[in-house]
């Protein structure tokens, strides 16, 4: 670390949004294989508030016991400030975006809530020129999750959720139901599946109906008015981005031989029923991947895939951004901006 300082939002103890403190912190220095990025915007994701809260939903023996202070956040968009040795093809002044060191830093934070961050070149890609930093910062984790579930896993790392490698299925001409279609992963999954030629059924709250219509879904279901498992049948693939105790019912809309992909599989219990019906149940852990962000960049650049921003807050008001997340009903992504 250098003696230079920056502004960051740091965590000195676990707790609610009020524990996030906007303060001075040492400015990092890029090591070999890294670049230093001056952050213009950072995107919020569920692991941010899970870590802020100390992962209290996990068994005690699984919870983090880190050295404080921590800097939360993984998703950034900004400009290359400096390049370390072996910095790849990146140059000072390049506009870039990334999901940083995930899941390696899932229990300690990847340092995105800050004016500067050092990023491994393998996590980094040039920012799509057709979108601003705010929208680019909203993309990485959600886009990579959708991409790795639906299009290309992109790695051979062990799967923490199952013994076999997750394998996306062909989507062209298939019917795909996306549960939680209005959220970060959901609205991008809708667009990727549709772009691959699928008929997409979107399940979300009623406030998302206009957005889903604009994204060209085949059918919209307001889950507050109808249960998807009661009104939909013969679906080829269900992608559940919500999780929770109701996952088992998502087998019902599937045809025999279909697939159920679970972004958060903890709590799913109907494996025997799925096996009887020849349904593949699969999950995976999203991983940082600059190559995949580079592959997705043209879609964001030309508007084929767009990031919806729910709300944005200055870095100094990160606690308000976390309060917004806690309120629920998020449409798209919450963003922190550096001013």
The 8 nearest C-alpha neighbors of each residue, nearest first, counted from 0:
[[1, 27, 28, 26, 25, 2, 3, 29],
 [0, 2, 3, 26, 27, 28, 25, 4],
 [3, 1, 4, 25, 0, 26, 27, 24],
 [4, 2, 1, 26, 25, 5, 27, 0],
 [5, 3, 25, 26, 24, 23, 2, 6],
 [6, 4, 26, 24, 23, 114, 25, 7],
 [5, 7, 23, 22, 114, 24, 113, 21],
 [8, 6, 113, 22, 21, 112, 9, 24],
 [9, 7, 21, 20, 112, 19, 70, 22],
 [10, 8, 70, 20, 69, 19, 68, 7],
 [9, 11, 69, 68, 19, 12, 70, 18],
 [12, 10, 68, 67, 9, 69, 13, 18],
 [13, 11, 10, 14, 18, 67, 68, 51],
 [12, 14, 52, 53, 51, 18, 11, 10],
 [15, 13, 52, 18, 51, 12, 16, 53],
 [14, 16, 17, 18, 52, 51, 13, 19],
 [17, 15, 318, 18, 321, 19, 322, 14],
 [16, 18, 15, 19, 318, 14, 20, 319],
 [19, 17, 16, 14, 15, 20, 10, 12],
 [20, 18, 10, 17, 318, 9, 16, 8],
 [21, 19, 8, 9, 22, 18, 10, 17],
 [22, 20, 8, 315, 7, 9, 19, 6],
 [23, 21, 6, 7, 20, 8, 24, 9],
 [22, 24, 6, 5, 7, 4, 25, 21],
 [23, 25, 5, 4, 6, 7, 26, 22],
 [26, 24, 4, 3, 5, 27, 2, 0],
 [25, 27, 4, 5, 3, 24, 1, 115],
 [28, 26, 0, 25, 117, 116, 1, 29],
 [27, 29, 0, 30, 1, 35, 117, 26],
 [30, 28, 83, 35, 34, 33, 117, 82],
 [31, 29, 83, 33, 32, 28, 84, 34],
 [32, 30, 84, 83, 33, 85, 29, 86],
 [31, 33, 85, 86, 119, 120, 84, 83],
 [34, 32, 119, 29, 118, 120, 30, 83],
 [33, 35, 82, 29, 118, 117, 83, 81],
 [34, 36, 117, 81, 29, 80, 116, 79],
 [37, 35, 79, 80, 116, 78, 115, 38],
 [36, 38, 115, 78, 77, 80, 114, 79],
 [37, 39, 77, 114, 115, 40, 36, 76],
 [38, 40, 77, 337, 76, 336, 132, 37],
 [41, 39, 336, 133, 76, 335, 38, 136],
 [42, 40, 75, 335, 136, 74, 334, 111],
 [41, 43, 334, 137, 136, 74, 333, 335],
 [42, 44, 333, 334, 47, 72, 41, 332],
 [43, 45, 47, 46, 42, 140, 48, 72],
 [44, 46, 47, 48, 49, 43, 324, 50],
 [47, 45, 49, 48, 44, 50, 105, 72],
 [48, 46, 45, 50, 49, 44, 72, 71],
 [49, 47, 51, 50, 45, 46, 52, 321],
 [48, 50, 46, 54, 52, 47, 51, 45],
 [49, 51, 53, 52, 48, 47, 54, 46],
 [52, 50, 48, 13, 53, 49, 14, 47],
 [51, 53, 14, 13, 50, 49, 54, 48],
 [52, 54, 50, 13, 55, 51, 49, 63],
 [55, 53, 49, 50, 56, 52, 57, 62],
 [54, 56, 53, 57, 52, 62, 58, 59],
 [57, 55, 54, 58, 49, 53, 59, 62],
 [58, 56, 55, 54, 61, 62, 59, 60],
 [59, 57, 61, 60, 62, 56, 55, 54],
 [60, 58, 62, 61, 57, 55, 56, 63],
 [59, 61, 58, 62, 57, 63, 64, 55],
 [62, 60, 59, 58, 57, 63, 54, 64],
 [61, 63, 59, 60, 54, 57, 53, 64],
 [64, 62, 106, 65, 53, 61, 54, 107],
 [63, 65, 62, 66, 106, 53, 107, 67],
 [66, 64, 63, 67, 107, 106, 69, 68],
 [65, 67, 68, 64, 69, 107, 11, 63],
 [68, 66, 69, 11, 65, 10, 12, 9],
 [67, 69, 11, 10, 9, 66, 70, 12],
 [68, 70, 10, 67, 9, 108, 71, 107],
 [71, 69, 110, 9, 108, 112, 8, 10],
 [72, 70, 108, 110, 112, 47, 109, 111],
 [71, 73, 111, 109, 110, 112, 47, 108],
 [72, 74, 99, 98, 109, 111, 75, 110],
 [75, 73, 98, 42, 41, 136, 97, 139],
 [76, 74, 41, 136, 96, 97, 40, 111],
 [77, 75, 96, 136, 132, 40, 95, 39],
 [76, 78, 38, 39, 37, 95, 94, 36],
 [77, 79, 94, 37, 36, 93, 92, 95],
 [78, 80, 36, 91, 92, 93, 81, 35],
 [81, 79, 36, 91, 35, 37, 78, 92],
 [82, 80, 35, 91, 79, 34, 83, 29],
 [83, 81, 34, 86, 35, 29, 33, 90],
 [84, 82, 31, 29, 30, 86, 33, 34],
 [83, 85, 31, 86, 32, 82, 30, 33],
 [86, 84, 32, 87, 31, 83, 33, 82],
 [87, 85, 32, 83, 84, 82, 33, 34],
 [86, 88, 85, 89, 120, 32, 84, 33],
 [87, 89, 86, 90, 120, 85, 82, 93],
 [90, 88, 87, 86, 93, 91, 82, 79],
 [91, 89, 93, 92, 88, 82, 79, 81],
 [90, 92, 79, 80, 81, 93, 82, 89],
 [91, 93, 79, 78, 90, 94, 80, 81],
 [94, 92, 79, 78, 91, 90, 95, 89],
 [93, 95, 78, 126, 77, 125, 92, 79],
 [96, 94, 125, 126, 124, 77, 76, 78],
 [97, 95, 76, 126, 75, 124, 123, 125],
 [98, 96, 123, 75, 122, 99, 74, 139],
 [97, 99, 74, 73, 139, 287, 140, 122],
 [98, 100, 73, 101, 97, 122, 109, 118],
 [101, 99, 103, 104, 102, 287, 109, 98],
 [102, 100, 103, 287, 286, 104, 99, 105],
 [101, 103, 105, 104, 286, 100, 285, 287],
 [104, 102, 101, 100, 105, 106, 109, 286],
 [105, 103, 107, 108, 106, 102, 109, 101],
 [104, 106, 102, 103, 107, 108, 101, 46],
 [107, 105, 104, 63, 108, 50, 65, 103],
 [108, 106, 104, 105, 65, 69, 109, 63],
 [109, 107, 71, 104, 70, 110, 105, 72],
 [108, 110, 73, 72, 104, 111, 71, 99],
 [111, 109, 70, 71, 72, 108, 112, 116],
 [110, 112, 72, 73, 113, 109, 71, 41],
 [113, 111, 8, 72, 110, 7, 71, 70],
 [112, 114, 7, 111, 115, 6, 8, 110],
 [113, 115, 38, 6, 37, 5, 7, 337],
 [116, 114, 37, 38, 113, 36, 26, 35],
 [115, 117, 36, 35, 118, 111, 110, 27],
 [116, 118, 35, 29, 34, 36, 33, 27],
 [117, 119, 33, 34, 99, 120, 116, 35],
 [120, 118, 33, 121, 122, 32, 34, 123],
 [119, 121, 123, 33, 122, 32, 118, 86],
 [120, 122, 119, 289, 123, 288, 290, 287],
 [123, 121, 289, 288, 120, 119, 287, 97],
 [122, 124, 289, 97, 120, 121, 96, 95],
 [125, 123, 289, 293, 95, 96, 292, 126],
 [124, 126, 95, 94, 96, 127, 293, 123],
 [125, 127, 95, 96, 94, 128, 124, 135],
 [128, 126, 300, 296, 129, 130, 299, 125],
 [127, 129, 130, 300, 126, 131, 94, 125],
 [128, 130, 300, 127, 301, 131, 299, 302],
 [131, 129, 128, 127, 134, 300, 135, 132],
 [130, 132, 133, 134, 135, 129, 128, 127],
 [131, 133, 135, 76, 134, 40, 136, 39],
 [132, 134, 136, 40, 131, 135, 137, 334],
 [135, 133, 137, 136, 132, 131, 306, 130],
 [134, 136, 132, 137, 138, 133, 76, 131],
 [137, 135, 76, 75, 42, 41, 133, 134],
 [138, 136, 42, 134, 135, 332, 139, 306],
 [137, 139, 142, 135, 136, 141, 140, 306],
 [140, 138, 142, 98, 141, 143, 97, 74],
 [141, 139, 143, 142, 98, 144, 138, 74],
 [142, 140, 184, 144, 183, 143, 139, 138],
 [141, 143, 145, 139, 138, 144, 140, 146],
 [142, 144, 146, 140, 145, 141, 139, 147],
 [145, 143, 141, 285, 147, 142, 146, 140],
 [144, 146, 188, 142, 148, 143, 147, 149],
 [147, 145, 143, 150, 149, 144, 148, 142],
 [146, 148, 152, 151, 144, 145, 149, 150],
 [149, 147, 145, 146, 167, 144, 150, 152],
 [148, 150, 167, 146, 147, 145, 151, 168],
 [149, 151, 146, 147, 167, 148, 152, 168],
 [152, 150, 147, 153, 146, 149, 167, 148],
 [153, 151, 147, 154, 148, 150, 166, 165],
 [152, 154, 151, 147, 155, 291, 288, 286],
 [155, 153, 156, 152, 286, 151, 288, 157],
 [156, 154, 157, 153, 164, 152, 158, 165],
 [155, 157, 154, 158, 164, 159, 286, 153],
 [158, 156, 159, 155, 164, 162, 163, 161],
 [157, 159, 160, 161, 283, 164, 156, 162],
 [160, 158, 161, 157, 284, 283, 162, 282],
 [161, 159, 158, 283, 282, 162, 264, 284],
 [162, 160, 163, 158, 159, 282, 164, 281],
 [161, 163, 158, 164, 160, 159, 157, 165],
 [164, 162, 161, 165, 158, 157, 281, 160],
 [163, 165, 166, 158, 162, 157, 155, 161],
 [166, 164, 283, 281, 282, 163, 167, 152],
 [165, 167, 164, 168, 152, 148, 151, 281],
 [168, 166, 149, 150, 148, 151, 165, 169],
 [167, 169, 170, 166, 149, 150, 258, 236],
 [170, 168, 171, 167, 173, 150, 149, 195],
 [171, 169, 173, 197, 195, 172, 168, 196],
 [170, 172, 196, 197, 173, 195, 169, 192],
 [171, 173, 197, 196, 170, 198, 174, 195],
 [174, 172, 197, 170, 171, 235, 198, 175],
 [173, 175, 198, 234, 235, 197, 199, 236],
 [174, 176, 236, 199, 237, 235, 198, 200],
 [175, 177, 200, 237, 199, 201, 238, 236],
 [178, 176, 238, 201, 180, 237, 239, 202],
 [179, 177, 239, 202, 180, 240, 238, 176],
 [180, 178, 203, 185, 240, 181, 241, 202],
 [179, 181, 185, 186, 203, 201, 178, 177],
 [180, 182, 330, 186, 179, 185, 203, 207],
 [183, 181, 331, 185, 330, 180, 184, 186],
 [182, 184, 331, 332, 185, 141, 186, 187],
 [183, 185, 141, 187, 182, 186, 188, 145],
 [186, 184, 180, 182, 188, 187, 179, 183],
 [185, 187, 180, 189, 181, 188, 182, 184],
 [186, 188, 190, 189, 185, 184, 142, 191],
 [189, 187, 185, 145, 191, 190, 186, 192],
 [188, 190, 186, 187, 192, 191, 193, 185],
 [189, 191, 193, 187, 188, 192, 304, 194],
 [192, 190, 194, 188, 193, 189, 187, 195],
 [193, 191, 195, 194, 189, 197, 190, 188],
 [192, 194, 197, 190, 196, 195, 191, 189],
 [193, 195, 191, 192, 196, 190, 197, 303],
 [196, 194, 192, 193, 171, 197, 170, 191],
 [195, 197, 171, 193, 194, 172, 170, 192],
 [198, 196, 193, 173, 171, 172, 170, 192],
 [197, 199, 174, 217, 175, 173, 193, 200],
 [200, 198, 175, 216, 217, 176, 197, 174],
 [199, 201, 176, 218, 217, 219, 175, 216],
 [200, 202, 219, 177, 180, 176, 220, 199],
 [203, 201, 220, 178, 180, 179, 221, 177],
 [202, 204, 179, 221, 180, 181, 222, 207],
 [205, 203, 221, 206, 222, 207, 223, 202],
 [204, 206, 221, 207, 208, 203, 223, 222],
 [205, 207, 204, 208, 209, 203, 210, 221],
 [208, 206, 210, 205, 209, 204, 181, 211],
 [207, 209, 211, 205, 210, 206, 212, 219],
 [210, 208, 212, 211, 207, 213, 206, 205],
 [211, 209, 213, 207, 212, 208, 214, 181],
 [210, 212, 214, 208, 213, 209, 216, 207],
 [213, 211, 209, 215, 214, 210, 216, 208],
 [212, 214, 210, 211, 215, 209, 216, 208],
 [213, 215, 211, 212, 216, 210, 190, 189],
 [216, 214, 212, 213, 211, 217, 193, 199],
 [215, 217, 199, 218, 211, 212, 214, 200],
 [216, 218, 199, 198, 200, 215, 219, 201],
 [219, 217, 200, 216, 201, 220, 199, 198],
 [218, 220, 201, 200, 202, 208, 221, 216],
 [221, 219, 202, 222, 201, 203, 218, 227],
 [220, 222, 204, 205, 223, 203, 224, 202],
 [221, 223, 225, 224, 226, 204, 203, 220],
 [224, 222, 221, 225, 204, 205, 226, 203],
 [225, 223, 222, 221, 226, 220, 205, 204],
 [226, 224, 222, 223, 227, 221, 220, 230],
 [227, 225, 229, 228, 222, 230, 224, 223],
 [226, 228, 230, 229, 231, 225, 220, 222],
 [227, 229, 252, 251, 226, 231, 230, 249],
 [230, 228, 227, 226, 231, 225, 252, 251],
 [229, 231, 227, 228, 226, 232, 225, 252],
 [230, 232, 252, 227, 228, 229, 233, 234],
 [231, 233, 252, 234, 253, 230, 254, 251],
 [234, 232, 254, 253, 252, 235, 231, 255],
 [233, 235, 253, 174, 254, 232, 236, 252],
 [236, 234, 257, 174, 173, 253, 175, 254],
 [237, 235, 258, 175, 234, 257, 259, 176],
 [236, 238, 176, 259, 175, 177, 260, 239],
 [239, 237, 260, 177, 259, 261, 178, 176],
 [238, 240, 178, 261, 241, 177, 262, 260],
 [239, 241, 262, 179, 178, 242, 185, 238],
 [242, 240, 239, 179, 243, 178, 263, 262],
 [243, 241, 263, 246, 240, 264, 239, 244],
 [242, 244, 245, 246, 266, 241, 265, 263],
 [243, 245, 246, 266, 242, 267, 247, 265],
 [244, 246, 247, 243, 248, 242, 249, 267],
 [247, 245, 248, 249, 244, 267, 242, 243],
 [246, 248, 249, 245, 269, 267, 250, 268],
 [249, 247, 250, 246, 251, 245, 228, 252],
 [248, 250, 251, 247, 246, 228, 252, 237],
 [249, 251, 248, 253, 252, 247, 273, 259],
 [250, 252, 249, 228, 253, 248, 232, 229],
 [253, 251, 232, 228, 231, 234, 250, 233],
 [254, 252, 234, 233, 251, 250, 257, 235],
 [253, 255, 233, 257, 234, 256, 235, 252],
 [254, 256, 276, 257, 277, 278, 253, 233],
 [255, 257, 277, 278, 254, 276, 258, 279],
 [258, 256, 235, 278, 254, 255, 236, 253],
 [257, 259, 279, 236, 278, 280, 260, 235],
 [258, 260, 280, 237, 236, 238, 279, 281],
 [259, 261, 238, 281, 282, 280, 237, 239],
 [262, 260, 239, 264, 282, 263, 238, 281],
 [261, 263, 240, 282, 239, 264, 260, 283],
 [262, 264, 242, 261, 265, 240, 241, 282],
 [265, 263, 261, 267, 266, 262, 242, 282],
 [266, 264, 263, 267, 242, 243, 160, 268],
 [265, 267, 264, 268, 244, 243, 246, 242],
 [266, 268, 264, 265, 246, 247, 269, 244],
 [269, 267, 270, 266, 247, 271, 246, 265],
 [270, 268, 272, 271, 247, 267, 273, 250],
 [269, 271, 273, 272, 268, 274, 280, 267],
 [272, 270, 274, 273, 269, 275, 268, 276],
 [271, 273, 275, 269, 274, 270, 276, 250],
 [274, 272, 278, 270, 276, 271, 275, 277],
 [273, 275, 277, 271, 276, 272, 278, 270],
 [276, 274, 272, 273, 277, 271, 278, 270],
 [277, 275, 273, 255, 274, 278, 272, 256],
 [276, 278, 256, 274, 275, 255, 273, 279],
 [279, 277, 256, 273, 257, 258, 276, 274],
 [278, 280, 258, 259, 281, 257, 277, 273],
 [281, 279, 259, 258, 260, 278, 282, 273],
 [282, 280, 260, 165, 261, 279, 259, 283],
 [281, 283, 261, 260, 262, 165, 160, 264],
 [282, 284, 158, 165, 160, 285, 281, 262],
 [285, 283, 286, 158, 159, 282, 160, 102],
 [284, 286, 144, 283, 143, 147, 287, 102],
 [287, 285, 101, 102, 288, 284, 143, 144],
 [286, 288, 101, 122, 98, 100, 99, 289],
 [287, 289, 122, 290, 291, 286, 121, 292],
 [288, 290, 122, 123, 292, 124, 121, 291],
 [289, 291, 293, 292, 288, 294, 124, 121],
 [290, 292, 294, 293, 289, 288, 295, 143],
 [291, 293, 289, 295, 294, 290, 124, 296],
 [292, 294, 290, 296, 291, 124, 295, 289],
 [295, 293, 291, 292, 296, 290, 297, 298],
 [294, 296, 292, 293, 298, 297, 291, 299],
 [295, 297, 293, 127, 299, 298, 294, 300],
 [298, 296, 300, 299, 295, 301, 127, 294],
 [299, 297, 303, 304, 296, 300, 295, 301],
 [300, 298, 304, 296, 302, 297, 301, 305],
 [299, 301, 129, 297, 127, 298, 302, 128],
 [302, 300, 298, 299, 303, 297, 129, 304],
 [301, 303, 304, 299, 300, 305, 298, 129],
 [304, 302, 298, 301, 299, 305, 194, 190],
 [305, 303, 299, 302, 298, 190, 306, 187],
 [306, 304, 302, 299, 307, 303, 187, 298],
 [305, 307, 134, 138, 308, 137, 331, 304],
 [306, 308, 331, 332, 305, 309, 330, 134],
 [309, 307, 332, 331, 310, 333, 306, 134],
 [308, 310, 332, 330, 331, 333, 329, 307],
 [311, 309, 333, 308, 334, 312, 332, 320],
 [310, 312, 334, 335, 333, 336, 313, 309],
 [313, 311, 335, 316, 336, 320, 334, 314],
 [314, 312, 336, 315, 316, 335, 337, 338],
 [313, 315, 335, 316, 317, 336, 337, 312],
 [314, 316, 313, 21, 317, 8, 312, 318],
 [317, 315, 314, 318, 319, 313, 312, 320],
 [316, 318, 320, 319, 314, 315, 321, 312],
 [317, 319, 16, 321, 316, 320, 19, 17],
 [320, 318, 322, 321, 317, 316, 323, 16],
 [319, 321, 317, 323, 318, 322, 312, 324],
 [322, 320, 324, 318, 323, 319, 16, 325],
 [321, 323, 319, 325, 324, 320, 16, 318],
 [322, 324, 320, 326, 321, 325, 319, 327],
 [325, 323, 321, 322, 326, 327, 320, 329],
 [326, 324, 322, 327, 323, 321, 48, 320],
 [325, 327, 323, 324, 322, 328, 329, 321],
 [328, 326, 325, 329, 324, 323, 322, 330],
 [327, 329, 330, 326, 204, 182, 324, 181],
 [330, 328, 327, 182, 331, 309, 324, 332],
 [331, 329, 309, 181, 182, 328, 332, 307],
 [330, 332, 183, 307, 182, 308, 309, 329],
 [333, 331, 308, 309, 183, 137, 307, 334],
 [332, 334, 310, 309, 43, 311, 308, 42],
 [335, 333, 311, 42, 41, 43, 312, 310],
 [336, 334, 312, 41, 314, 313, 40, 311],
 [335, 337, 40, 313, 314, 312, 39, 338],
 [338, 336, 39, 314, 40, 313, 114, 335],
 [337, 336, 313, 39, 314, 40, 114, 315]]
